[in-house]
Each structure stands twice: as structure tokens, then as C-alpha cells.
């Protein structure tokens, strides 16, 4: 009952996170990778000594290419450009090898056109919207036999509110990280958001299903428990399971972030932030909102 009784405190905390995410997105926005804006990405690794970033910038400056340099690992760099021609690629490799003094190994070289980048943006937005719509329809159908005291479609709406929280928190975090640490978002980031949506809705449905079962038991026993009591008991019954499930996933993601390859670090970090936010919202936001909606209905009908 602690979660239900003190639900306003959790609403305030979520509200602060929500506002912080929206403000960071409005002020700084996200830093799109070449997946979305097009361009070329070059990842190189030096064999012994990595030159300092100012040396790389000085070597590339005569080429007049719009570029950014970010270190990766102990000996590597990830360098982003506008789309490079084959001739420009040759000049870039000569520049980063400091005219043959320190020749690096090319780990990857990707080039994406601006049209493909715009297409990726559109498809990513459509994918997120379609997933959320399907989740609402599924929950409305799954809880169609629940009509009292909260209608089934309201379960779906409450789930979407919680999912918006789960998507905005990692997105806002990456807006902040993009501004201060140069983090970029790519199609892997969108994949991470879709995984977070699926993970979060699973946790939410577990609690909602226990609420539905406890409502049925209360109705059959004719003890007519208060709805807030039923929701509180349902959260208590599923709390340990939800925390343990999320904790095992979080541990795996921390290991992946610490020792995994550079290409998956931002992906694992987005998942890590999103799953923590999703577990929190499933327990402390979604279920208490059922109680809040039920109390609003009572006031409206009184």
C-alpha cells in the first residue's frame, strides 16, 4: 500500500523527469548520426601510439571537410564527415596516418546518403507510433472483460502515459549527453527504444493482470475491498518479481556497456536507462494511476 498511499510523491518525481527531458530536447535536441543525416563514418585504430585530437584536426583541416573526431578505446578514433568520395577517402587516410608516419588500421568505413537518412527518420517515427498504438489496442482487448471500476480502454491509455515516460527519459538523457559529451542517436537507439517499450509494457501488464485477478476474487468473495487496496495488494504481490526480472537485465546491460564493443555502448546505455525508467513507471506510475482515475470518476459522479 506504500506505493498507492504516497503516489503523489512518485507523480512529482516523474513529472520532474518528464519536464527535464522535454526541456533538454527543446533546448539542445538530439545529435543525429549519419544514419539519419547522411555522411561518412570512419573508425580507425592505431597500432602503438594514438596521436592527440588536435594533431588529427590539424592534419584534416587542409582538406576543408566538415568533420568531428571522437576517441574510442585506447588507440582508436571515430571520425564523422559529410559524404566522402573515393578520392577524399584516400586523402583522409593519408592525413590521419600523418603522411605515413603512423598508419592506422581501418575498423569500418560507412557511407549513407541524405535521402536514406531522411527515410530512416520517417520509418523510425512510424515504428514507434505503430508499436504504441498496437499496445493500446492489445491491452484494451486483453482487459475487455474489466469494466468496473475502471474501463478497459483506460488501462490502455494509462499504459501509453507510462510508455511516454519510458521513452522520454532515455531520449532526454541522450539530448543532455549529446550536448555535453557528443553522444549521437542512430537506428540502434531507435531499436533500444522499441525494446524498452516491449519490456515496459510487459511489466505493466503483469501488475494490471494481478489487479484484474484480485478484482475477480474480491467480487466472487463479495468482500468488496476498496479499489486502492486491491491495487496496492497487486503491486505488493508482483513487486519482487518485477524488480528481480529487471535487475538481471540491468546487470547484463552494465556488463555489455563496460566490456562490450564501442559500437554497442550507446545502445546498451539507452537500454539501461529505459529499462530502469520502465520498471519504475510500471510499479510507481502506471498502477497508481488506476487509483487516481477511479477517484476522479467517483468525484465526477458524486
C-alpha positions as CSV (number, residue, x, y, z in Angstrom):
1,X,0.0,0.0,0.0
2,X,3.0,2.3,0.3
3,X,3.2,3.0,-3.4
4,X,-0.6,3.8,-3.6
5,X,-0.6,5.9,-0.4
6,X,2.3,8.0,-1.5
7,X,1.6,8.1,-5.2
8,X,1.7,11.9,-5.4
9,X,5.4,11.8,-4.5
10,X,6.1,9.5,-7.3
11,X,4.0,11.6,-9.7
12,X,6.1,14.6,-8.7
13,X,9.4,12.7,-9.3
14,X,8.2,11.5,-12.7
15,X,6.9,15.0,-13.5
16,X,10.3,16.5,-12.8
17,X,12.0,13.8,-15.1
18,X,9.4,14.5,-17.8
19,X,9.9,18.2,-17.7
20,X,13.7,17.9,-17.6
21,X,13.6,15.6,-20.7
22,X,11.3,17.9,-22.6
23,X,13.4,21.0,-21.8
24,X,16.6,19.3,-22.8
25,X,15.1,18.2,-26.1
26,X,13.7,21.7,-26.7
27,X,16.9,23.4,-25.8
28,X,19.6,21.1,-27.2
29,X,17.7,18.5,-29.3
30,X,19.3,15.2,-30.3
31,X,22.5,14.8,-32.2
32,X,21.6,12.7,-35.3
33,X,24.3,10.2,-36.5
34,X,24.9,9.6,-40.2
35,X,22.1,7.0,-40.1
36,X,19.7,10.0,-40.1
37,X,21.5,12.9,-41.7
38,X,23.7,11.0,-44.1
39,X,27.5,11.2,-44.4
40,X,30.5,9.0,-43.8
41,X,31.8,7.4,-40.6
42,X,35.4,6.3,-40.4
43,X,36.7,4.2,-37.4
44,X,40.4,3.8,-37.2
45,X,42.8,2.2,-34.7
46,X,46.5,3.0,-34.3
47,X,48.9,0.1,-33.6
48,X,51.0,1.7,-30.9
49,X,50.6,5.4,-30.1
50,X,47.4,7.3,-30.8
51,X,48.0,10.9,-31.9
52,X,46.3,13.6,-30.0
53,X,43.0,15.0,-31.3
54,X,44.5,18.4,-32.2
55,X,47.0,16.7,-34.4
56,X,44.2,14.8,-36.2
57,X,42.3,18.0,-36.7
58,X,45.4,19.8,-37.9
59,X,46.1,17.1,-40.4
60,X,42.5,17.1,-41.7
61,X,42.0,20.9,-41.8
62,X,43.6,21.4,-45.3
63,X,41.0,19.1,-46.8
64,X,38.2,21.5,-45.8
65,X,35.9,18.7,-44.8
66,X,33.3,19.1,-42.1
67,X,34.4,16.5,-39.6
68,X,34.2,15.6,-35.9
69,X,36.6,13.4,-34.0
70,X,35.7,11.2,-31.0
71,X,38.1,8.8,-29.2
72,X,37.2,5.1,-28.9
73,X,39.1,2.7,-26.8
74,X,42.8,3.3,-26.0
75,X,44.1,3.6,-29.6
76,X,41.2,4.5,-31.8
77,X,39.1,7.3,-33.2
78,X,35.7,7.6,-34.8
79,X,35.7,10.4,-37.3
80,X,32.5,11.6,-39.0
81,X,32.3,13.6,-42.3
82,X,29.9,14.7,-44.9
83,X,29.7,12.0,-47.6
84,X,33.2,11.3,-48.9
85,X,34.2,10.5,-52.5
86,X,36.8,7.8,-53.1
87,X,39.4,10.5,-53.8
88,X,38.5,12.2,-50.5
89,X,38.7,8.9,-48.7
90,X,42.3,8.4,-50.0
91,X,43.2,11.9,-48.8
92,X,41.7,11.3,-45.4
93,X,43.6,8.1,-44.9
94,X,46.8,9.9,-45.8
95,X,46.0,12.7,-43.4
96,X,45.2,10.5,-40.4
97,X,48.3,8.4,-41.0
98,X,50.3,11.7,-40.7
99,X,51.7,11.3,-44.2
100,X,52.8,7.7,-43.5
101,X,54.4,8.2,-40.1
102,X,51.7,6.4,-38.1
103,X,49.4,4.3,-40.3
104,X,46.2,3.2,-38.6
105,X,44.0,0.2,-39.2
106,X,40.6,0.9,-40.7
107,X,38.0,-0.8,-38.5
108,X,35.0,0.4,-40.5
109,X,34.0,2.9,-43.1
110,X,30.3,3.5,-43.6
111,X,28.6,6.0,-46.0
112,X,24.9,6.8,-46.1
113,X,23.2,9.2,-48.5
114,X,21.0,12.0,-47.2
115,X,17.9,10.5,-48.8
116,X,18.4,7.2,-46.9
117,X,18.9,9.2,-43.7
118,X,15.6,11.0,-44.1
119,X,13.9,7.7,-44.9
120,X,15.4,6.2,-41.7
121,X,14.0,9.1,-39.6
122,X,10.5,8.6,-41.1
123,X,10.4,4.9,-40.6
124,X,11.8,5.2,-37.1
125,X,8.9,7.6,-36.1
126,X,6.3,5.4,-37.8
127,X,7.7,2.3,-36.0
128,X,7.5,3.9,-32.5
129,X,3.9,5.2,-33.1
130,X,2.7,1.9,-34.5
131,X,4.1,0.0,-31.6
132,X,2.4,2.2,-29.1
133,X,-0.9,2.1,-31.0
134,X,-0.8,-1.7,-31.1
135,X,0.0,-1.8,-27.4
136,X,-3.1,0.3,-26.6
137,X,-5.3,-2.0,-28.8
138,X,-3.9,-5.2,-27.3
139,X,-4.4,-4.0,-23.7
140,X,-7.9,-2.8,-24.4
141,X,-8.7,-6.2,-25.9
142,X,-6.9,-8.2,-23.1
143,X,-8.8,-6.3,-20.4
144,X,-12.1,-6.1,-22.3
145,X,-14.0,-8.0,-19.5
146,X,-12.9,-5.5,-16.9
147,X,-15.5,-2.7,-16.8
148,X,-15.6,-1.8,-13.1
149,X,-14.4,0.4,-11.6
150,X,-12.1,1.4,-14.4
151,X,-13.0,0.7,-18.1
152,X,-10.6,-1.5,-20.1
153,X,-9.7,1.3,-22.6
154,X,-8.5,3.4,-19.7
155,X,-5.9,0.7,-18.9
156,X,-4.6,1.2,-22.4
157,X,-4.4,5.0,-22.1
158,X,-2.7,4.7,-18.7
159,X,-0.2,2.3,-20.3
160,X,0.6,4.8,-23.0
161,X,1.2,7.5,-20.4
162,X,3.7,5.3,-18.7
163,X,5.3,4.4,-22.0
164,X,5.7,8.0,-23.0
165,X,7.6,8.5,-19.7
166,X,9.8,5.5,-20.5
167,X,10.6,6.8,-24.0
168,X,11.2,10.4,-23.0
169,X,13.6,9.7,-20.1
170,X,16.3,8.0,-22.2
171,X,15.6,10.4,-25.1
172,X,16.1,13.4,-22.8
173,X,19.2,11.8,-21.3
174,X,20.7,11.4,-24.7
175,X,19.9,15.1,-25.5
176,X,21.9,16.0,-22.4
177,X,24.7,13.6,-23.3
178,X,24.7,14.8,-26.9
179,X,25.2,18.4,-25.7
180,X,27.9,17.7,-23.2
181,X,29.6,14.5,-24.4
182,X,28.8,14.5,-28.1
183,X,26.6,11.4,-28.0
184,X,24.7,10.8,-31.2
185,X,21.5,8.8,-31.9
186,X,21.3,6.2,-34.6
187,X,19.0,3.4,-35.7
188,X,20.3,1.3,-32.8
189,X,19.0,4.0,-30.4
190,X,15.5,3.6,-32.0
191,X,15.9,-0.2,-31.7
192,X,16.7,0.4,-28.0
193,X,13.5,2.5,-27.5
194,X,11.4,-0.2,-29.2
195,X,12.9,-2.9,-26.9
196,X,12.2,-0.6,-23.9
197,X,8.6,-0.3,-25.0
198,X,8.2,-4.0,-25.1
199,X,9.9,-4.6,-21.8
200,X,8.0,-1.8,-20.0
201,X,4.6,-3.0,-21.3
202,X,5.4,-6.5,-20.1
203,X,6.0,-5.2,-16.5
204,X,2.8,-3.1,-16.7
205,X,0.6,-6.0,-17.9
206,X,1.9,-8.2,-15.1
207,X,0.7,-5.7,-12.5
208,X,-2.6,-5.0,-14.3
209,X,-3.3,-8.7,-14.7
210,X,-2.9,-9.2,-11.0
211,X,-5.3,-6.2,-10.4
212,X,-7.8,-7.9,-12.7
213,X,-7.4,-11.2,-10.9
214,X,-7.8,-9.7,-7.5
215,X,-10.9,-7.8,-8.6
216,X,-12.4,-11.1,-9.7
217,X,-11.6,-12.8,-6.4
218,X,-13.0,-9.8,-4.4
219,X,-16.2,-9.9,-6.5
220,X,-16.7,-13.6,-6.1
221,X,-15.9,-13.5,-2.3
222,X,-18.2,-10.4,-2.0
223,X,-15.9,-8.7,0.4
224,X,-15.9,-5.6,-1.7
225,X,-12.4,-4.4,-1.0
226,X,-11.6,-0.8,-1.8
227,X,-10.1,-0.4,-5.3
228,X,-7.0,1.3,-3.9
229,X,-6.5,-1.6,-1.5
230,X,-6.7,-4.1,-4.4
231,X,-4.2,-2.2,-6.5
232,X,-1.8,-1.8,-3.5
233,X,-2.0,-5.6,-2.8
234,X,-1.4,-6.3,-6.5
235,X,1.7,-4.1,-6.6
236,X,3.0,-5.8,-3.4
237,X,2.4,-9.3,-4.9
238,X,4.3,-8.5,-8.1
239,X,6.9,-6.1,-6.7
240,X,9.7,-8.6,-6.1
241,X,9.2,-10.4,-9.4
242,X,9.4,-7.1,-11.4
243,X,12.5,-5.9,-9.6
244,X,14.3,-9.3,-9.9
245,X,13.5,-9.5,-13.7
246,X,14.7,-6.0,-14.3
247,X,17.8,-6.4,-12.1
248,X,19.0,-9.4,-14.1
249,X,18.6,-7.5,-17.3
250,X,20.3,-4.4,-15.9
251,X,23.3,-6.4,-14.7
252,X,23.7,-7.9,-18.2
253,X,23.5,-4.4,-19.8
254,X,26.1,-3.0,-17.4
255,X,28.5,-5.7,-18.3
256,X,27.8,-5.1,-22.0
257,X,28.4,-1.4,-21.6
258,X,31.6,-1.8,-19.6
259,X,33.3,-4.6,-21.6
260,X,31.3,-4.6,-24.9
261,X,32.5,-3.2,-28.2
262,X,32.3,0.6,-28.8
263,X,29.6,0.2,-31.4
264,X,27.1,-1.2,-28.8
265,X,27.9,1.2,-25.9
266,X,25.3,3.8,-26.7
267,X,22.7,1.1,-27.5
268,X,23.3,-0.7,-24.1
269,X,23.2,2.7,-22.3
270,X,19.9,3.6,-23.9
271,X,18.5,0.2,-22.9
272,X,19.9,0.6,-19.4
273,X,18.3,4.0,-18.8
274,X,15.0,3.0,-20.5
275,X,14.6,-0.3,-18.6
276,X,15.2,1.3,-15.2
277,X,12.7,4.1,-16.2
278,X,10.2,1.4,-17.4
279,X,10.4,-0.7,-14.2
280,X,9.9,2.4,-12.2
281,X,6.9,3.6,-14.2
282,X,5.2,0.2,-14.2
283,X,5.3,0.0,-10.4
284,X,5.1,3.6,-9.3
285,X,3.2,5.3,-12.1
286,X,1.0,3.0,-14.2
287,X,-0.7,1.1,-11.4
288,X,-1.2,4.1,-9.0
289,X,-2.8,6.0,-12.0
290,X,-5.6,3.4,-11.9
291,X,-6.4,4.5,-8.4
292,X,-6.2,8.2,-9.4
293,X,-8.6,7.6,-12.4
294,X,-11.0,5.7,-10.2
295,X,-11.1,8.5,-7.6
296,X,-11.7,11.1,-10.4
297,X,-14.6,9.0,-11.6
298,X,-16.1,9.0,-8.1
299,X,-15.8,12.7,-7.8
300,X,-17.4,13.2,-11.2
301,X,-20.3,11.0,-10.4
302,X,-20.9,12.4,-6.9
